[in-house]
Amino acid sequence: MSIAVIGAGKWGRALFEALSIKNSCLISSRTTRDCENFVSISRALECEYLIFALSTQGTSLWLEQNFVNQGQKILIASKGIESSTCKFLDEIFLNFVKKEQFCVLSGPSFASEVKEKLPTALMINGFDLKLCKEFAKFFPNFIKTYVDNDVRGAEICGAYKNVLAIASGICDGLKLGNNARAALIARGLIEMHRFGKFFGAKEETFLGLSGAGDLFLTASSVLSRNYRVGLMLAQNQKLDKILKELNEVAEGVKTAFAIEKISKEKNIYTPIVSEIVKILNGKDVKESTQNLLKQNTF
């Protein structure tokens, strides 16, 4: 049995180390990394099981340039929506493989804590529950895994919570208090569910690990890069400067624009995301906060 992680960023390396506890595992990325069991992309693609931990915005291009479908079984560990096309990750992968070949990983999982072997619980959603259970068996004992078939719901949760984490970082950066942050996260969960309901996602997905679990984590800790983006936006720093200083991919930035575009096209009410997009485009954060408070609901 052979497993390869595609993507050697913090999340990819954390998954590689966790999966290597019980399995023979390889890792690969666009650029060569000095880490154990690092192999070429062509060698990684020979493995039966592939875990993709690439940035969402670069996934389509990577697949176009590198992927050859040899019947591999795939676990998508990335989170986000492609901003240029507004495609969900399952739509991207369906251009290259059958739906029964892949599933989606979601839930509260900071890479640094996974590397430290701290306990958590994650969801694996797929069109084929048998495949989900196969991947579930690979995870170490400190990661409890559950399986379900709500692929789109899991993807929406993983993407949306990053945008809400930016909003939460802004809230804390403005020192609006714990009450305000709790209210924002609660209304954000409702907004995320409203968006997901349009696409037929299950309500329990948003109340469980993929939704509430990952949202509570990402929207309340400086370990979240998206939360840190919000903190810096609250200090009136320019987005370009923030992303340069961050030196990591904050998926919530591009995802915010994708959700905003989808919401306008589908007439879905997403006021928090709309204000975040305005802030990312340069609107004053305090003015946006007041706009949200003035609305009948948010």
URLINLIN-V290338 format. One record per helix or strand of 3 or more residues. SS is the DSSP state (alpha for helix, beta for strand). FROM is the first residue (numbers start at 1). TO is the last residue. If there is no record, write none. Layout:
# URLINLIN-V290338
<<SS FROM TO> <SS FROM TO>>
This chain:
# URLINLIN-V290338
<<beta 3 6> <alpha 10 19> <beta 25 28> <alpha 41 44> <beta 49 52> <alpha 56 66> <beta 73 76> <alpha 89 93> <alpha 99 101> <beta 102 106> <alpha 111 115> <beta 120 126> <alpha 129 136> <beta 143 148> <alpha 151 173> <alpha 178 198> <alpha 203 207> <alpha 209 218> <alpha 225 233> <alpha 239 246> <alpha 251 266> <alpha 271 280> <alpha 285 294>>
